[in-house]
């Protein structure tokens, strides 16, 4: 530490024994040992502090190099992020344009479907009306046939019914045949046509 060897220590101990005497020497030696220990601790602390400062400066230099590299990487990352953001914006604009085109196409298709549905509804409505007329005619014809059959039964059950009923049956039967031929069926309602 101070460059003191064993010989120097023996010489100092002899001088202290002569100067202080044997009674005070153990107390002074203890005090000197305590002071030497404190001095050594202080010296070690000072060395550790100096070494820490040197290490701290080395670490700072190392980190300053790393910090510069990190800053450069951050700038590069920021530029790449900006580029990606711009590209994403273009993709979003394209997607919005395509979406609006699809919306227009879907709206046209919906309009066309509604128009066709309206036309079909109108055609079906007209055909329904025609079918209702035909059904009404068929019901009326069935009613006439039923009445004619009832009159025929009555004529058969009465003794002189042949003479009395013939004109009635004759009047009903031609009406049935006329009604059935003129029932309002067109070729457009005929399933076979």
C-alpha positions as CSV (number, residue, x, y, z in Angstrom):
1,X,0.0,0.0,0.0
2,X,2.5,2.6,1.1
3,X,5.5,0.4,0.1
4,X,6.3,-0.5,3.7
5,X,7.9,-3.9,4.2
6,X,8.5,-6.1,7.2
7,X,11.9,-4.5,8.1
8,X,10.4,-1.1,8.1
9,X,7.6,-2.2,10.4
10,X,10.1,-3.7,12.9
11,X,12.1,-0.5,12.9
12,X,9.0,1.6,13.5
13,X,8.0,-0.7,16.4
14,X,11.4,-0.3,18.0
15,X,11.4,3.4,17.7
16,X,7.9,3.5,19.2
17,X,8.9,1.3,22.1
18,X,11.8,3.5,22.9
19,X,9.9,6.8,22.6
20,X,6.6,5.7,24.2
21,X,7.7,3.0,26.6
22,X,6.3,-0.4,27.3
23,X,3.1,0.9,29.1
24,X,1.7,3.1,26.4
25,X,2.8,1.0,23.4
26,X,-0.1,-1.5,23.4
27,X,-2.7,1.3,23.5
28,X,-0.9,3.3,20.8
29,X,-0.5,0.1,18.7
30,X,-4.3,-0.5,18.9
31,X,-5.0,3.1,18.0
32,X,-2.5,2.9,15.1
33,X,-4.1,-0.3,13.9
34,X,-7.6,1.2,14.0
35,X,-6.4,4.3,12.2
36,X,-4.5,2.1,9.6
37,X,-7.7,0.1,9.1
38,X,-9.7,3.3,8.6
39,X,-7.1,4.6,6.3
40,X,-7.1,1.4,4.3
41,X,-10.9,1.4,4.1
42,X,-10.9,5.0,3.0
43,X,-8.2,4.2,0.4
44,X,-10.3,1.2,-0.9
45,X,-13.4,3.4,-1.0
46,X,-11.5,6.1,-2.9
47,X,-10.1,3.5,-5.3
48,X,-13.6,2.0,-5.8
49,X,-15.0,5.4,-6.4
50,X,-12.3,6.3,-8.9
51,X,-12.7,2.9,-10.6
52,X,-16.5,3.4,-10.6
53,X,-16.1,6.8,-12.3
54,X,-13.7,5.2,-14.8
55,X,-16.2,2.4,-15.4
56,X,-19.0,4.8,-15.5
57,X,-17.3,6.9,-18.2
58,X,-16.5,3.7,-20.1
59,X,-20.2,2.6,-19.8
60,X,-21.3,6.1,-20.8
61,X,-19.1,5.9,-23.9
62,X,-20.3,2.5,-24.7
63,X,-23.9,3.5,-24.1
64,X,-23.5,6.7,-26.1
65,X,-22.5,4.5,-29.0
66,X,-25.4,2.3,-28.4
67,X,-27.7,5.2,-27.9
68,X,-26.6,6.6,-31.3
69,X,-27.3,3.2,-32.9
70,X,-30.7,3.0,-31.1
71,X,-31.6,6.6,-32.3
72,X,-30.6,5.6,-35.9
73,X,-32.7,2.5,-35.7
74,X,-35.6,4.5,-34.3
75,X,-35.3,7.0,-37.3
76,X,-35.2,4.1,-39.7
77,X,-38.2,2.4,-38.1
78,X,-40.1,5.7,-38.1
79,X,-39.3,6.1,-41.9
80,X,-40.5,2.6,-42.5
81,X,-43.6,3.2,-40.4
82,X,-44.4,6.3,-42.4
83,X,-43.9,4.4,-45.7
84,X,-46.2,1.6,-44.5
85,X,-48.7,4.1,-43.3
86,X,-48.7,5.7,-46.7
87,X,-49.1,2.4,-48.5
88,X,-51.9,1.4,-46.1
89,X,-53.6,4.6,-46.9
90,X,-53.5,3.9,-50.6
91,X,-54.8,0.4,-50.0
92,X,-57.6,1.8,-47.9
93,X,-58.5,4.3,-50.6
94,X,-58.5,1.5,-53.2
95,X,-60.6,-0.7,-51.0
96,X,-63.1,2.2,-50.4
97,X,-63.3,2.8,-54.2
98,X,-64.0,-0.9,-54.8
99,X,-66.5,-1.0,-52.0
100,X,-68.3,2.0,-53.4
101,X,-68.3,0.4,-56.9
102,X,-69.7,-2.8,-55.3
103,X,-72.4,-0.8,-53.5
104,X,-73.4,0.9,-56.7
105,X,-73.5,-2.5,-58.5
106,X,-75.5,-4.1,-55.6
107,X,-77.9,-1.1,-55.6
108,X,-78.4,-1.5,-59.4
109,X,-79.0,-5.2,-59.0
110,X,-81.5,-4.6,-56.2
111,X,-83.3,-2.1,-58.4
112,X,-83.4,-4.5,-61.2
113,X,-84.6,-7.3,-59.0
114,X,-87.3,-5.0,-57.6
115,X,-88.4,-4.0,-61.1
116,X,-88.6,-7.7,-62.2
117,X,-90.5,-8.6,-59.0
118,X,-92.9,-5.7,-59.7
119,X,-93.4,-6.9,-63.3
120,X,-93.9,-10.5,-62.1
121,X,-96.3,-9.3,-59.4
122,X,-98.3,-7.3,-62.0
123,X,-98.4,-10.3,-64.4
124,X,-99.3,-12.7,-61.6
125,X,-102.0,-10.2,-60.4
126,X,-103.5,-10.1,-63.9
127,X,-103.4,-13.9,-64.2
128,X,-104.9,-14.2,-60.8
129,X,-107.8,-12.0,-61.9
130,X,-108.2,-14.1,-65.0
131,X,-108.1,-17.3,-62.9
132,X,-110.7,-15.8,-60.5
133,X,-113.0,-15.1,-63.5
134,X,-112.5,-18.6,-64.8
135,X,-113.1,-20.0,-61.3
136,X,-116.3,-18.0,-61.0
137,X,-117.5,-19.2,-64.4
138,X,-116.7,-22.8,-63.4
139,X,-118.6,-22.4,-60.1
140,X,-121.6,-20.9,-62.0
141,X,-121.5,-23.8,-64.5
142,X,-121.3,-26.3,-61.6
143,X,-124.3,-24.7,-60.0
144,X,-126.3,-24.9,-63.2
145,X,-125.3,-28.5,-63.7
146,X,-126.4,-29.2,-60.1
147,X,-129.7,-27.5,-60.7
148,X,-130.3,-29.4,-63.9
149,X,-129.5,-32.7,-62.2
150,X,-131.9,-31.9,-59.4
151,X,-134.6,-31.1,-61.9
152,X,-133.9,-34.3,-63.7
153,X,-134.3,-36.3,-60.5
154,X,-137.5,-34.5,-59.8
155,X,-138.7,-35.2,-63.4
156,X,-137.9,-38.9,-63.0
157,X,-139.7,-39.2,-59.7
158,X,-142.9,-37.5,-61.0
159,X,-145.2,-39.6,-63.2
160,X,-145.8,-37.2,-66.0
161,X,-142.4,-35.6,-65.6
162,X,-141.1,-36.5,-69.1
163,X,-143.3,-34.0,-70.8
164,X,-143.1,-31.3,-68.1
165,X,-139.4,-31.6,-67.5
166,X,-138.1,-31.9,-70.9
167,X,-138.2,-28.2,-71.7
168,X,-136.5,-27.4,-68.4
169,X,-133.7,-29.9,-68.9
170,X,-133.4,-28.9,-72.5
171,X,-133.0,-25.3,-71.5
172,X,-130.4,-26.1,-68.7
173,X,-128.3,-28.5,-70.8
174,X,-127.6,-26.2,-73.7
175,X,-126.7,-23.5,-71.2
176,X,-124.3,-25.8,-69.5
177,X,-122.6,-26.8,-72.8
178,X,-122.4,-23.1,-73.8
179,X,-121.1,-22.0,-70.4
180,X,-118.4,-24.8,-70.3
181,X,-117.2,-23.8,-73.8
182,X,-117.2,-20.1,-73.0
183,X,-115.7,-20.4,-69.6
184,X,-113.1,-17.7,-70.2
185,X,-110.1,-20.1,-70.6
186,X,-107.5,-18.7,-73.0
187,X,-104.5,-20.4,-74.4
188,X,-102.4,-18.5,-71.9
189,X,-104.2,-20.1,-69.0
190,X,-104.1,-23.6,-70.5
191,X,-101.3,-25.6,-68.9
192,X,-100.7,-27.6,-72.1
193,X,-100.4,-24.6,-74.3
